[in-house]
Amino acid sequence: MTDIEKRAQEMEEALRADGVRLTRQRSALLQVLAESGDHPDANELHRRAQAVDESVSLATVYRTLTVLEDQGVIHRHAFEGGGARFEAADMPHHDHLIDVETGDVVEFRSDKIEQLQAEIAREYGYELVHHKLELYCRKTSGNGS
Ligand SMILES: [Zn+2]
């Protein structure tokens, strides 16, 4: 079984755990969600799910996303400058860089930042439990040097 199939199956189980019937439409949405690595919003997920099954409605997309989020199998990101964006929750920890002009989301991970955050929490007498870091960026012209 591929990672994508495994992810889709986890999402199916999450729906079942919440007593939500796995319809053809929902199955199309799960497939699309499991495949997407680019943090799509609900409209984009709707568009992609419709490419698999025309009869998927936006209401189904919203309702299903809510259930999946409640069950902890997807994460909802409220990045500035747009609607909520979604991604599978089984990804290894990463932070996000958001292109303020295009809305593109780039994933990154920095051990330096991870350590620094833990240190800051410790300095204040805390143990770091979890964090979210969002960098809002504009692309530099040229090759970035
Ligand atoms: Zn991400």
Backbone and ligand atoms as CSV (ligand in chain L), in Angstrom:
chain,resi,resn,atom,element,x,y,z
A,1,MET,N,N,0.849,-1.207,0.000
A,1,MET,CA,C,0.000,0.000,0.000
A,1,MET,C,C,0.883,1.256,0.000
A,2,THR,N,N,0.587,2.193,-0.874
A,2,THR,CA,C,1.382,3.430,-0.924
A,2,THR,C,C,0.999,4.352,0.236
A,3,ASP,N,N,1.821,5.367,0.483
A,3,ASP,CA,C,1.529,6.348,1.540
A,3,ASP,C,C,0.198,7.042,1.279
A,4,ILE,N,N,-0.077,7.303,-0.003
A,4,ILE,CA,C,-1.311,8.000,-0.370
A,4,ILE,C,C,-2.523,7.129,-0.064
A,5,GLU,N,N,-2.415,5.837,-0.407
A,5,GLU,CA,C,-3.510,4.897,-0.109
A,5,GLU,C,C,-3.720,4.769,1.399
A,6,LYS,N,N,-2.603,4.720,2.124
A,6,LYS,CA,C,-2.663,4.596,3.583
A,6,LYS,C,C,-3.360,5.820,4.185
A,7,ARG,N,N,-2.986,6.983,3.654
A,7,ARG,CA,C,-3.560,8.241,4.144
A,7,ARG,C,C,-5.060,8.286,3.869
A,8,ALA,N,N,-5.445,7.885,2.657
A,8,ALA,CA,C,-6.866,7.874,2.287
A,8,ALA,C,C,-7.633,6.903,3.191
A,9,GLN,N,N,-7.003,5.786,3.513
A,9,GLN,CA,C,-7.665,4.794,4.367
A,9,GLN,C,C,-7.854,5.326,5.791
A,10,GLU,N,N,-6.850,6.045,6.282
A,10,GLU,CA,C,-6.964,6.656,7.613
A,10,GLU,C,C,-8.117,7.647,7.653
A,11,MET,N,N,-8.251,8.391,6.560
A,11,MET,CA,C,-9.334,9.377,6.489
A,11,MET,C,C,-10.691,8.674,6.443
A,12,GLU,N,N,-10.752,7.553,5.711
A,12,GLU,CA,C,-11.992,6.760,5.673
A,12,GLU,C,C,-12.382,6.309,7.068
A,13,GLU,N,N,-11.370,5.811,7.803
A,13,GLU,CA,C,-11.629,5.331,9.167
A,13,GLU,C,C,-12.090,6.467,10.069
A,14,ALA,N,N,-11.518,7.650,9.850
A,14,ALA,CA,C,-11.902,8.818,10.660
A,14,ALA,C,C,-13.365,9.167,10.409
A,15,LEU,N,N,-13.798,9.083,9.154
A,15,LEU,CA,C,-15.209,9.372,8.834
A,15,LEU,C,C,-16.108,8.343,9.511
A,16,ARG,N,N,-15.715,7.085,9.376
A,16,ARG,CA,C,-16.505,6.002,9.960
A,16,ARG,C,C,-16.616,6.183,11.477
A,17,ALA,N,N,-15.490,6.555,12.098
A,17,ALA,CA,C,-15.466,6.755,13.560
A,17,ALA,C,C,-16.460,7.836,13.973
A,18,ASP,N,N,-16.740,8.760,13.059
A,18,ASP,CA,C,-17.657,9.857,13.359
A,18,ASP,C,C,-19.065,9.551,12.835
A,19,GLY,N,N,-19.260,8.318,12.360
A,19,GLY,CA,C,-20.572,7.899,11.882
A,19,GLY,C,C,-20.966,8.501,10.543
A,20,VAL,N,N,-19.964,8.949,9.770
A,20,VAL,CA,C,-20.252,9.550,8.465
A,20,VAL,C,C,-20.101,8.484,7.387
A,21,ARG,N,N,-21.111,8.342,6.571
A,21,ARG,CA,C,-21.117,7.320,5.529
A,21,ARG,C,C,-20.134,7.685,4.411
A,22,LEU,N,N,-19.385,6.687,3.968
A,22,LEU,CA,C,-18.422,6.935,2.888
A,22,LEU,C,C,-19.123,6.819,1.536
A,23,THR,N,N,-19.603,7.949,1.043
A,23,THR,CA,C,-20.254,7.971,-0.260
A,23,THR,C,C,-19.191,8.064,-1.355
A,24,ARG,N,N,-19.627,7.914,-2.590
A,24,ARG,CA,C,-18.738,8.031,-3.742
A,24,ARG,C,C,-18.097,9.425,-3.771
A,25,GLN,N,N,-18.918,10.424,-3.440
A,25,GLN,CA,C,-18.456,11.812,-3.448
A,25,GLN,C,C,-17.365,12.033,-2.395
A,26,ARG,N,N,-17.628,11.499,-1.196
A,26,ARG,CA,C,-16.635,11.672,-0.124
A,26,ARG,C,C,-15.356,10.920,-0.460
A,27,SER,N,N,-15.522,9.761,-1.057
A,27,SER,CA,C,-14.365,8.959,-1.431
A,27,SER,C,C,-13.497,9.725,-2.451
A,28,ALA,N,N,-14.153,10.436,-3.364
A,28,ALA,CA,C,-13.423,11.252,-4.347
A,28,ALA,C,C,-12.634,12.350,-3.637
A,29,LEU,N,N,-13.268,12.973,-2.648
A,29,LEU,CA,C,-12.603,14.041,-1.898
A,29,LEU,C,C,-11.401,13.485,-1.117
A,30,LEU,N,N,-11.568,12.324,-0.495
A,30,LEU,CA,C,-10.470,11.735,0.289
A,30,LEU,C,C,-9.271,11.435,-0.604
A,31,GLN,N,N,-9.571,10.925,-1.787
A,31,GLN,CA,C,-8.511,10.605,-2.735
A,31,GLN,C,C,-7.718,11.874,-3.058
A,32,VAL,N,N,-8.454,12.946,-3.344
A,32,VAL,CA,C,-7.837,14.222,-3.719
A,32,VAL,C,C,-7.027,14.808,-2.554
A,33,LEU,N,N,-7.600,14.704,-1.360
A,33,LEU,CA,C,-6.910,15.210,-0.162
A,33,LEU,C,C,-5.619,14.429,0.093
A,34,ALA,N,N,-5.715,13.132,-0.034
A,34,ALA,CA,C,-4.559,12.279,0.238
A,34,ALA,C,C,-3.425,12.541,-0.745
A,35,GLU,N,N,-3.794,12.947,-1.959
A,35,GLU,CA,C,-2.791,13.172,-3.000
A,35,GLU,C,C,-2.167,14.556,-2.956
A,36,SER,N,N,-2.854,15.514,-2.305
A,36,SER,CA,C,-2.412,16.900,-2.459
A,36,SER,C,C,-1.337,17.280,-1.449
A,37,GLY,N,N,-0.236,17.765,-1.936
A,37,GLY,CA,C,0.844,18.182,-1.054
A,37,GLY,C,C,1.017,19.687,-1.045
A,38,ASP,N,N,-0.005,20.419,-1.540
A,38,ASP,CA,C,0.182,21.860,-1.754
A,38,ASP,C,C,-0.781,22.738,-0.947
A,39,HIS,N,N,-1.379,22.203,0.116
A,39,HIS,CA,C,-2.219,23.026,0.994
A,39,HIS,C,C,-3.367,23.719,0.269
A,40,PRO,N,N,-4.209,22.981,-0.439
A,40,PRO,CA,C,-5.334,23.596,-1.164
A,40,PRO,C,C,-6.414,24.121,-0.212
A,41,ASP,N,N,-7.194,25.095,-0.688
A,41,ASP,CA,C,-8.345,25.555,0.097
A,41,ASP,C,C,-9.572,24.737,-0.311
A,42,ALA,N,N,-10.716,25.015,0.333
A,42,ALA,CA,C,-11.913,24.197,0.095
A,42,ALA,C,C,-12.376,24.281,-1.368
A,43,ASN,N,N,-12.291,25.479,-1.946
A,43,ASN,CA,C,-12.720,25.627,-3.344
A,43,ASN,C,C,-11.856,24.806,-4.296
A,44,GLU,N,N,-10.561,24.829,-4.031
A,44,GLU,CA,C,-9.637,24.077,-4.874
A,44,GLU,C,C,-9.875,22.564,-4.699
A,45,LEU,N,N,-10.119,22.139,-3.464
A,45,LEU,CA,C,-10.406,20.723,-3.218
A,45,LEU,C,C,-11.695,20.314,-3.920
A,46,HIS,N,N,-12.670,21.223,-3.902
A,46,HIS,CA,C,-13.947,20.982,-4.576
A,46,HIS,C,C,-13.718,20.789,-6.071
A,47,ARG,N,N,-12.915,21.676,-6.634
A,47,ARG,CA,C,-12.622,21.606,-8.067
A,47,ARG,C,C,-11.943,20.267,-8.414
A,48,ARG,N,N,-10.950,19.897,-7.613
A,48,ARG,CA,C,-10.228,18.650,-7.875
A,48,ARG,C,C,-11.110,17.414,-7.673
A,49,ALA,N,N,-11.949,17.457,-6.635
A,49,ALA,CA,C,-12.822,16.309,-6.366
A,49,ALA,C,C,-13.836,16.160,-7.488
A,50,GLN,N,N,-14.281,17.286,-8.032
A,50,GLN,CA,C,-15.241,17.235,-9.149
A,50,GLN,C,C,-14.628,16.631,-10.404
A,51,ALA,N,N,-13.317,16.760,-10.524
A,51,ALA,CA,C,-12.640,16.145,-11.669
A,51,ALA,C,C,-12.694,14.617,-11.543
A,52,VAL,N,N,-12.798,14.123,-10.306
A,52,VAL,CA,C,-12.909,12.679,-10.069
A,52,VAL,C,C,-14.379,12.260,-10.151
A,53,ASP,N,N,-15.237,13.041,-9.516
A,53,ASP,CA,C,-16.673,12.763,-9.499
A,53,ASP,C,C,-17.437,14.083,-9.560
A,54,GLU,N,N,-18.074,14.306,-10.703
A,54,GLU,CA,C,-18.771,15.574,-10.971
A,54,GLU,C,C,-19.783,15.968,-9.909
A,55,SER,N,N,-20.347,14.969,-9.218
A,55,SER,CA,C,-21.477,15.257,-8.335
A,55,SER,C,C,-21.062,15.715,-6.932
A,56,VAL,N,N,-19.774,15.912,-6.703
A,56,VAL,CA,C,-19.324,16.388,-5.384
A,56,VAL,C,C,-19.744,17.848,-5.210
A,57,SER,N,N,-20.465,18.129,-4.119
A,57,SER,CA,C,-20.897,19.514,-3.877
A,57,SER,C,C,-19.942,20.197,-2.904
A,58,LEU,N,N,-19.959,21.525,-2.937
A,58,LEU,CA,C,-19.105,22.293,-2.028
A,58,LEU,C,C,-19.521,22.038,-0.580
A,59,ALA,N,N,-20.829,21.857,-0.355
A,59,ALA,CA,C,-21.326,21.593,0.999
A,59,ALA,C,C,-20.733,20.288,1.545
A,60,THR,N,N,-20.658,19.279,0.693
A,60,THR,CA,C,-20.055,17.999,1.097
A,60,THR,C,C,-18.582,18.191,1.442
A,61,VAL,N,N,-17.911,19.002,0.636
A,61,VAL,CA,C,-16.492,19.265,0.890
A,61,VAL,C,C,-16.328,19.913,2.270
A,62,TYR,N,N,-17.113,20.949,2.546
A,62,TYR,CA,C,-17.007,21.644,3.836
A,62,TYR,C,C,-17.307,20.706,5.001
A,63,ARG,N,N,-18.398,19.958,4.864
A,63,ARG,CA,C,-18.816,19.074,5.963
A,63,ARG,C,C,-17.771,18.004,6.224
A,64,THR,N,N,-17.243,17.436,5.151
A,64,THR,CA,C,-16.263,16.358,5.289
A,64,THR,C,C,-14.952,16.890,5.885
A,65,LEU,N,N,-14.544,18.074,5.446
A,65,LEU,CA,C,-13.319,18.674,5.988
A,65,LEU,C,C,-13.454,18.909,7.493
A,66,THR,N,N,-14.621,19.363,7.912
A,66,THR,CA,C,-14.848,19.608,9.342
A,66,THR,C,C,-14.713,18.323,10.146
A,67,VAL,N,N,-15.318,17.243,9.636
A,67,VAL,CA,C,-15.233,15.955,10.332
A,67,VAL,C,C,-13.780,15.481,10.396
A,68,LEU,N,N,-13.082,15.576,9.272
A,68,LEU,CA,C,-11.689,15.108,9.231
A,68,LEU,C,C,-10.807,15.920,10.169
A,69,GLU,N,N,-11.094,17.211,10.260
A,69,GLU,CA,C,-10.310,18.058,11.163
A,69,GLU,C,C,-10.611,17.685,12.620
A,70,ASP,N,N,-11.891,17.506,12.934
A,70,ASP,CA,C,-12.272,17.106,14.293
A,70,ASP,C,C,-11.617,15.783,14.687
A,71,GLN,N,N,-11.474,14.889,13.728
A,71,GLN,CA,C,-10.881,13.580,13.997
A,71,GLN,C,C,-9.353,13.634,14.004
A,72,GLY,N,N,-8.812,14.794,13.656
A,72,GLY,CA,C,-7.360,14.976,13.736
A,72,GLY,C,C,-6.557,14.403,12.584
A,73,VAL,N,N,-7.206,14.067,11.467
A,73,VAL,CA,C,-6.437,13.497,10.354
A,73,VAL,C,C,-6.041,14.542,9.300
A,74,ILE,N,N,-6.628,15.730,9.400
A,74,ILE,CA,C,-6.133,16.825,8.554
A,74,ILE,C,C,-5.928,18.061,9.436
A,75,HIS,N,N,-5.059,18.942,8.969
A,75,HIS,CA,C,-4.841,20.220,9.645
A,75,HIS,C,C,-5.417,21.338,8.800
A,76,ARG,N,N,-6.032,22.286,9.514
A,76,ARG,CA,C,-6.545,23.488,8.866
A,76,ARG,C,C,-5.569,24.623,9.160
A,77,HIS,N,N,-5.138,25.310,8.135
A,77,HIS,CA,C,-4.250,26.458,8.338
A,77,HIS,C,C,-4.991,27.729,7.977
A,78,ALA,N,N,-4.918,28.713,8.877
A,78,ALA,CA,C,-5.566,29.997,8.598
A,78,ALA,C,C,-4.490,30.997,8.189
A,79,PHE,N,N,-3.873,30.770,7.060
A,79,PHE,CA,C,-2.855,31.707,6.584
A,79,PHE,C,C,-3.530,33.030,6.246
A,80,GLU,N,N,-2.788,34.121,6.431
A,80,GLU,CA,C,-3.346,35.443,6.111
A,80,GLU,C,C,-3.614,35.556,4.615
A,81,GLY,N,N,-4.607,36.362,4.289
A,81,GLY,CA,C,-4.840,36.720,2.894
A,81,GLY,C,C,-5.547,35.654,2.077
A,82,GLY,N,N,-6.385,34.846,2.696
A,82,GLY,CA,C,-7.122,33.847,1.928
A,82,GLY,C,C,-7.944,32.976,2.851
A,83,GLY,N,N,-8.665,32.043,2.273
A,83,GLY,CA,C,-9.471,31.129,3.071
A,83,GLY,C,C,-8.593,30.066,3.717
A,84,ALA,N,N,-9.204,29.227,4.532
A,84,ALA,CA,C,-8.476,28.155,5.210
A,84,ALA,C,C,-7.872,27.199,4.182
A,85,ARG,N,N,-6.712,26.690,4.502
A,85,ARG,CA,C,-6.024,25.727,3.636
A,85,ARG,C,C,-5.828,24.448,4.423
A,86,PHE,N,N,-5.788,23.344,3.707
A,86,PHE,CA,C,-5.798,22.043,4.377
A,86,PHE,C,C,-4.636,21.165,3.957
A,87,GLU,N,N,-4.198,20.327,4.885
A,87,GLU,CA,C,-3.202,19.312,4.540
A,87,GLU,C,C,-3.353,18.110,5.458
A,88,ALA,N,N,-2.902,16.969,4.971
A,88,ALA,CA,C,-2.963,15.742,5.774
A,88,ALA,C,C,-2.131,15.936,7.033
A,89,ALA,N,N,-2.592,15.346,8.144
A,89,ALA,CA,C,-1.934,15.570,9.428
A,89,ALA,C,C,-0.761,14.624,9.661
A,90,ASP,N,N,-0.558,13.685,8.763
A,90,ASP,CA,C,0.494,12.689,9.016
A,90,ASP,C,C,1.857,13.092,8.451
A,91,MET,N,N,1.953,14.349,8.012
A,91,MET,CA,C,3.230,14.828,7.488
A,91,MET,C,C,4.192,15.041,8.659
A,92,PRO,N,N,5.501,14.808,8.441
A,92,PRO,CA,C,6.452,15.141,9.498
A,92,PRO,C,C,6.406,16.644,9.782
A,93,HIS,N,N,6.786,17.044,10.980
A,93,HIS,CA,C,6.678,18.454,11.353
A,93,HIS,C,C,7.413,19.375,10.371
A,94,HIS,N,N,6.746,20.444,10.014
A,94,HIS,CA,C,7.370,21.446,9.148
A,94,HIS,C,C,6.697,22.787,9.400
A,95,ASP,N,N,7.337,23.851,8.956
A,95,ASP,CA,C,6.745,25.178,9.028
A,95,ASP,C,C,6.468,25.662,7.619
A,96,HIS,N,N,5.790,26.813,7.516
A,96,HIS,CA,C,5.331,27.268,6.210
A,96,HIS,C,C,5.822,28.655,5.858
A,97,LEU,N,N,6.183,28.808,4.617
A,97,LEU,CA,C,6.523,30.097,4.053
A,97,LEU,C,C,5.426,30.408,3.035
A,98,ILE,N,N,4.792,31.570,3.187
A,98,ILE,CA,C,3.687,31.919,2.304
A,98,ILE,C,C,4.095,33.062,1.392
A,99,ASP,N,N,3.977,32.863,0.117
A,99,ASP,CA,C,4.264,33.905,-0.867
A,99,ASP,C,C,3.076,34.863,-0.870
A,100,VAL,N,N,3.311,36.124,-0.450
A,100,VAL,CA,C,2.199,37.065,-0.297
A,100,VAL,C,C,1.623,37.491,-1.642
A,101,GLU,N,N,2.362,37.281,-2.717
A,101,GLU,CA,C,1.857,37.692,-4.019
A,101,GLU,C,C,1.068,36.589,-4.716
A,102,THR,N,N,1.555,35.361,-4.617
A,102,THR,CA,C,0.887,34.270,-5.333
A,102,THR,C,C,0.047,33.381,-4.416
A,103,GLY,N,N,0.289,33.473,-3.087
A,103,GLY,CA,C,-0.413,32.576,-2.163
A,103,GLY,C,C,0.212,31.194,-2.110
A,104,ASP,N,N,1.304,30.991,-2.855
A,104,ASP,CA,C,1.992,29.694,-2.810
A,104,ASP,C,C,2.483,29.412,-1.391
A,105,VAL,N,N,2.412,28.167,-1.006
A,105,VAL,CA,C,2.883,27.760,0.321
A,105,VAL,C,C,4.083,26.833,0.148
A,106,VAL,N,N,5.180,27.199,0.791
A,106,VAL,CA,C,6.399,26.392,0.713
A,106,VAL,C,C,6.665,25.815,2.100
A,107,GLU,N,N,6.945,24.523,2.159
A,107,GLU,CA,C,7.236,23.901,3.450
A,107,GLU,C,C,8.731,23.950,3.713
A,108,PHE,N,N,9.081,24.192,4.958
A,108,PHE,CA,C,10.501,24.142,5.318
A,108,PHE,C,C,10.639,23.632,6.740
A,109,ARG,N,N,11.843,23.279,7.081
A,109,ARG,CA,C,12.144,22.849,8.436
A,109,ARG,C,C,13.554,23.273,8.756
A,110,SER,N,N,13.745,23.891,9.900
A,110,SER,CA,C,15.072,24.333,10.304
A,110,SER,C,C,15.349,23.834,11.713
A,111,ASP,N,N,16.369,22.994,11.847
A,111,ASP,CA,C,16.726,22.493,13.180
A,111,ASP,C,C,17.125,23.637,14.092
A,112,LYS,N,N,17.778,24.657,13.498
A,112,LYS,CA,C,18.197,25.822,14.273
A,112,LYS,C,C,16.991,26.499,14.916
A,113,ILE,N,N,15.947,26.720,14.111
A,113,ILE,CA,C,14.736,27.373,14.628
A,113,ILE,C,C,14.052,26.478,15.658
A,114,GLU,N,N,13.994,25.196,15.381
A,114,GLU,CA,C,13.360,24.264,16.326
A,114,GLU,C,C,14.041,24.362,17.693
A,115,GLN,N,N,15.381,24.329,17.682
A,115,GLN,CA,C,16.145,24.395,18.931
A,115,GLN,C,C,15.941,25.716,19.639
A,116,LEU,N,N,16.007,26.793,18.850
A,116,LEU,CA,C,15.879,28.139,19.407
A,116,LEU,C,C,14.532,28.303,20.112
A,117,GLN,N,N,13.482,27.800,19.506
A,117,GLN,CA,C,12.149,27.925,20.100
A,117,GLN,C,C,12.072,27.175,21.427
A,118,ALA,N,N,12.660,25.987,21.455
A,118,ALA,CA,C,12.665,25.192,22.688
A,118,ALA,C,C,13.449,25.937,23.770
A,119,GLU,N,N,14.556,26.557,23.366
A,119,GLU,CA,C,15.378,27.315,24.315
A,119,GLU,C,C,14.611,28.502,24.884
A,120,ILE,N,N,13.925,29.223,24.016
A,120,ILE,CA,C,13.153,30.393,24.459
A,120,ILE,C,C,12.089,29.951,25.467
A,121,ALA,N,N,11.392,28.880,25.146
A,121,ALA,CA,C,10.360,28.381,26.062
A,121,ALA,C,C,10.996,28.050,27.419
A,122,ARG,N,N,12.146,27.371,27.375
A,122,ARG,CA,C,12.844,27.000,28.619
A,122,ARG,C,C,13.223,28.230,29.442
A,123,GLU,N,N,13.746,29.256,28.757
A,123,GLU,CA,C,14.146,30.491,29.444
A,123,GLU,C,C,12.980,31.087,30.223
A,124,TYR,N,N,11.780,30.900,29.690
A,124,TYR,CA,C,10.594,31.450,30.360
A,124,TYR,C,C,9.952,30.438,31.305
A,125,GLY,N,N,10.653,29.346,31.523
A,125,GLY,CA,C,10.160,28.341,32.461
A,125,GLY,C,C,9.109,27.413,31.882
A,126,TYR,N,N,9.137,27.269,30.552
A,126,TYR,CA,C,8.153,26.403,29.903
A,126,TYR,C,C,8.821,25.282,29.128
A,127,GLU,N,N,8.011,24.272,28.879
A,127,GLU,CA,C,8.440,23.197,27.997
A,127,GLU,C,C,7.635,23.372,26.711
A,128,LEU,N,N,8.320,23.430,25.601
A,128,LEU,CA,C,7.623,23.640,24.324
A,128,LEU,C,C,6.786,22.405,23.982
A,129,VAL,N,N,5.516,22.622,23.702
A,129,VAL,CA,C,4.609,21.515,23.400
A,129,VAL,C,C,4.390,21.408,21.893
A,130,HIS,N,N,4.320,22.564,21.264
A,130,HIS,CA,C,3.862,22.597,19.875
A,130,HIS,C,C,4.102,24.017,19.371
A,131,HIS,N,N,4.322,24.193,18.108
A,131,HIS,CA,C,4.425,25.561,17.599
A,131,HIS,C,C,3.977,25.621,16.146
A,132,LYS,N,N,3.663,26.822,15.735
A,132,LYS,CA,C,3.343,27.086,14.339
A,132,LYS,C,C,4.140,28.299,13.928
A,133,LEU,N,N,4.789,28.235,12.825
A,133,LEU,CA,C,5.570,29.371,12.352
A,133,LEU,C,C,5.212,29.623,10.890
A,134,GLU,N,N,4.839,30.864,10.604
A,134,GLU,CA,C,4.474,31.222,9.236
A,134,GLU,C,C,5.313,32.415,8.808
A,135,LEU,N,N,6.014,32.285,7.720
A,135,LEU,CA,C,6.811,33.387,7.186
A,135,LEU,C,C,6.093,33.932,5.961
A,136,TYR,N,N,5.767,35.218,5.996
A,136,TYR,CA,C,5.108,35.843,4.847
A,136,TYR,C,C,6.172,36.531,4.015
A,137,CYS,N,N,6.297,36.127,2.781
A,137,CYS,CA,C,7.449,36.527,1.979
A,137,CYS,C,C,7.060,37.012,0.589
A,138,ARG,N,N,7.953,37.830,0.063
A,138,ARG,CA,C,7.828,38.256,-1.337
A,138,ARG,C,C,9.089,37.739,-2.035
A,139,LYS,N,N,8.913,37.218,-3.202
A,139,LYS,CA,C,10.054,36.676,-3.933
A,139,LYS,C,C,10.991,37.790,-4.347
A,140,THR,N,N,12.287,37.568,-4.140
A,140,THR,CA,C,13.257,38.579,-4.572
A,140,THR,C,C,13.498,38.399,-6.062
A,141,SER,N,N,13.769,39.491,-6.735
A,141,SER,CA,C,14.066,39.359,-8.171
A,141,SER,C,C,15.467,38.789,-8.296
A,142,GLY,N,N,15.727,38.172,-9.399
A,142,GLY,CA,C,17.041,37.549,-9.611
A,142,GLY,C,C,17.070,36.172,-9.023
A,143,ASN,N,N,18.267,35.690,-8.734
A,143,ASN,CA,C,18.387,34.301,-8.325
A,143,ASN,C,C,18.433,34.093,-6.812
A,144,GLY,N,N,18.094,35.138,-6.083
A,144,GLY,CA,C,18.004,34.973,-4.642
A,144,GLY,C,C,19.325,35.177,-3.934
A,145,SER,N,N,20.354,35.568,-4.640
A,145,SER,CA,C,21.651,35.776,-3.978
A,145,SER,C,C,21.803,37.217,-3.548
L,1,ZN,ZN,ZN,2.435,21.967,5.254
